[in-house]
Amino acid sequence: MPAKVVLKFCPDYTADVEKSLREGLEEWDGMSRFVKPGQKVLLKVNLLMKKRPEEAVTTHPMVVEAVVRLVQEAGGIAIIGDSPGGPYTVNALQTIYTKSGLREVAERTGAILNEDVGQTTLRYSEGKIVKSLTVTNCVLKADVVIPISKLKTHGMMTFTGAVKILFGVIPGLLKAEYHLKMFKISDFADLLVDIANWVNPAFSIMDGIIGMEGDGPSAGKPRNVGALIMSTDPFAVDVAATDLIGLNPEKVPTLMAARARGLTSRLNELELKGDSRSLWRIENFIIPKAVSANFLDMVPLPENVKKFVLNRVRPLPLFEHELCKGCRDCVNNCPPKALTMNKNQRPIVDLQSCIRCFCCQELCHHQAVKLYKPWLGRKLLK
């Protein structure tokens, strides 16, 4: 049975976002289909780091506010939350809530900003690549989970949206441990699918009004897409979004991992509703320079030979010291501890230890980390 996805054309944040969401939800008979009176509803937003709404790194507050009001109209208790990159502390959350504009949303609507930084480890026997997960308490306490993702490119995973956002149920610095254990892109993609299946969100909404192209999820450029995308199937949301920006789903590791499990991964598996696809004319959307070299995993080469080739093919982080402020966020959050500071308090990388997760690039507030593809990689992995 096709997965129903609604596309709503919303040219900017001055448009009536709530009206667009309300019209889209009518395909499921409204928010009351998913939210009952008195239920705690976690609005799982993208709060990667301390950024202003116009930088297109975090879920825009206008979209979050619209969803809050729809949840409250259905009688639900709206709780806004995420586990950003870096330490998962109350102070870190408060700072990001303020910078991202979500504190103002809470003040206007009465929504709750999650400040519970507790975590719980539980068994997950159905997982393909993990049999247990350590997750934030706020997701465990919720009766309903509604992710509100941001349409963005991603240096490691090519695209981040409705599926990748759910990695945010893993608390703070523990994300680095998962990166270290699942350093192969295919394994990390399977982890993300495991997490998405465990969370099993009731409804997924994507803020694609202003997305991000290039070296996302934090160092790319804002790009007008003009879309709100929604579905009960987070994989279907990502398929629809990648189609809008002209990205082949087969280049998105999470969708390929989903395909292997018989989950939604192709455009012809969607039932598209809402506004006409002809309203969108998005050309030359910039995809990250980082490209997977996973094909080498299928080649029967000795590990030392494979590693030698990989280091000349895979993209690598390039640190622009003139932009760096010496904050050490990259060093402190590097999963394999491949970064150190030089005598000038600027980061240097041990490429033999680097697992190419690009957490350094993702968490750099100053966009001082670029993704560089070696000459051989540019020739072989176009």
C-alpha positions, 0 to 999 in steps of 0.5 A: 500500500503506498505511503501517503505524503502531503506536500504543501507549497509555502514560499516563506515564513511570512505565509500562513504556516498553520493554515498550510499544516492544517490543510495538510492534516485534513488528509488524516482528518486533522491532528486529533487523529494522532493526539488525544486530550491530555496526552504528552506530545513530544515535538522532536525538533532539530536543535543541532547547535546554537544558531539563529532561525535564519541560518537554517540549521534548526527547525524554524520557530514559526513551524514549531509554533504552528504545530504546537497550536494544532496539538493544543487544539486537539487537547494535547500537552506540547513539549518541545525537545531535542538532544543537541550535539555536544553536552546534554545539559540544562544550560546547553538546552536553555541557550539553544532554546533562546538562540533558536527562537523556541523560548519565545514560542513557549512564552507565546503558547504555553508549550513546555521546553524539555529540561529533563536531561536524564537517560535510560538504557533499554533492550531493543531485540528487534534492532538489526545492528543494535540490541539496546539503546540509550535514549533521552527520558523525554522521549520515553515519557511522551505519549506521542512523538511528532518529529519536526525535521529540517530539510538539509544536506549532510556531510556524512549521510548526504541528506538529513530529514525525518529519519536522521532527526531521530538520532536526537533521541540519543543523549548528548555525547553518547552520539559520539560513541555510536559514531565510533562503533558504527563508523561505516556509513552503511552501519550508521544508516542501519543504526538510524533505521533501527532508531526510527523504527524504535521511536515509531513517530505518530506523524512526521513534519518537515520544515522545507520552507528554507532548507540547507544545501552544500556542506550541511547540516550546519556549514551549508547555505540556506536555500529556499525550497518552499515546502512543508512535507508531512506523513505518518511514514518518516521514510516517505517524507525523506523520499518526497523531499529528496525528489523535490531537490533532485537528489537520487534516493539511491545516494541517501544511505538511510533510504538504501538501508530502508529499502533492504528492509522493505521500507519506503524508499522509492518515489513510486511507493508514495501517494502524493497529496496536497499541492501540485508538484509543478509548483516547485522549480528547484534546480542545481541544489548543491549536494555535499562534496562528501561521497561514500566509498562503501563500494570498497567494502564489497571488494576482496582486498586485504585490510591494509590495502583497503585502508590505503585506498580509502585514505586517498579516496574518501573526503576529509575534514580541512581546518581553516585556522584563520576562521577557527576561534580555538573553542575546542568543540571539535576536539571535545566531540571527536568520537575517535579522538583524532583531533588535537590542538597545536601550539597556536590552539588550532585543531590538527587531525590524525587522518589514520584515526579519523573515521570521517563522521564529520562531527567536527564540521557539523558542530563548528559554530564558526564554519572553520571546517570544510570537507575536502575530497582528494583528487582520486576521490573526485575522479572515482566517486563523482 
